[in-house]
Amino acid sequence: MEPLIHVTNLKHVYPDKTAVHLGGLDFAVEAGQRVVIIGPNGAGKTTLLAHLLGLLAPTEGTVTVLGCRPHESFRKIRGKVGVVFQQVDEQIIGPRVYDDIAFSLRNDGLPEDQVLQKVKDVAASLQISHLLEKIPHYLSGGEKKKVALAGALVTLPQILILDEPFLSLDPESRREMIRLLNHLSREHEVSLVITTHDMEVVGDLADVVYVFHQGSIIARGTPREIFGQVNMLKEANLEPPVLAELFHRLHQKGMKVPVPQSMAEAEAWLIKALQNKENPEDIG
């Protein structure tokens, strides 16, 4: 089957003549896949998302989403592609939380009784039913993210695009956001495309990781494969997760341990190391 998203050799030239050329590997997203994009500022992440949403047209290369070229026919697929922007304050426009979540449904002409039921259902799934009559301006950062997420999900999209969803979230809100996104992927088979600078969340969230650097897609792999390449990450001006850095150093000292994707994996391997301390090369 064709991937839901496929981008090949994308090049875009902005009006000020700034050119972004995402050469290297193709970018693809399969049905139900959780894809995380990492890379320093200016690497091309925002340019890619703008093309996926039909906000920009490629100067060269091809971009297809659900079999369409977004800049030409985004109206055909807009109900199947949800988005949560980095600055959610600019995305939330309703006078009440209820109105904001209902906006897309009303814009599509859905009867108000159906709008009511769909808004209630998505609010309940995200545990924000108590916020429906609130004024968005007074919500916390984590609550605003959930409201924006509800607005993106109310049309039951196949693809959900999130630009830096963990920015400015406290640790508890970050854990809750990870739980929600994984639930969406697992229970509703929503394909996720996420950009983030928060390297610590990637192992808990991604099936596939893409690394962007200087306008190129330089690597693709599982979190374990990507974080096992610590030197590559550093050359791309990315700081590896603490666990990846630690286990990379242990490996350099002769301990044959794979890079863990979670704290639980790291704990298990360290316990095994202590139990086998007389012969540490047997670990892993």
RADA-V351871 format. One record per pair of residues at least 6 apart in sequence whose C-alpha atoms are under 6 Angstrom apart, sorted by the first residue. I is the first residue (numbers start at 1). J is the second residue. D is the distance in whole Angstrom. If there is no record, write none. Layout:
BEGIN
I;J;D  I;J;D
END
This chain:
BEGIN
3;29;6  3;30;5  4;29;6  4;30;6  4;65;6  4;66;5  5;28;5  5;29;5  5;64;6  5;65;5  6;27;6  6;28;5  6;63;6  6;64;5  7;26;6  7;27;5  7;62;6  7;63;5  8;26;5  8;61;6  8;62;5  9;22;6  9;23;5  9;61;5  10;21;6  10;22;5  10;60;6  10;61;4  11;20;6  11;21;4  11;58;6  11;59;5  11;60;5  12;19;6  12;20;5  12;58;5  12;59;5  13;19;4  20;215;6  21;215;5  22;215;5  22;216;5  23;216;5  24;216;6  24;217;5  25;217;5  31;191;6  32;189;4  32;190;5  32;191;4  33;191;5  34;191;6  34;192;5  34;206;5  34;207;5  35;192;6  35;193;5  35;206;6  35;208;5  35;209;6  36;193;6  36;194;5  36;195;6  36;206;6  36;209;5  37;195;5  37;209;6  37;210;5  38;196;6  38;211;5  39;211;6  39;212;5  39;213;6  43;212;6  43;213;5  43;214;5  43;215;5  44;215;5  50;56;6  54;70;4  54;71;4  57;71;5  63;69;6  79;155;6  80;157;4  80;158;5  81;157;5  81;159;5  81;160;6  82;152;4  82;157;6  82;160;5  83;152;6  83;160;6  83;161;5  83;162;6  84;162;5  85;163;5  86;163;5  86;164;5  94;100;4  96;133;6  96;134;6  96;135;5  97;132;5  97;134;6  97;136;6  98;132;5  101;151;4  123;129;5  142;173;6  158;190;5  159;190;6  159;191;5  159;192;6  160;192;5  161;193;5  161;194;6  162;194;5  163;194;6  163;195;5  164;195;5  164;196;5  166;174;6  184;190;6  199;241;6  200;241;5  203;223;6  203;261;5  207;222;6  208;221;5  208;222;5  209;220;6  209;221;5  209;222;6  210;219;6  210;220;5  211;217;6  211;218;6  211;219;5  212;218;6  213;236;6  224;259;6  227;244;6  228;259;6  244;259;6  247;259;6  255;280;6  255;281;5  256;281;6  257;284;5  260;266;5  273;283;6
END
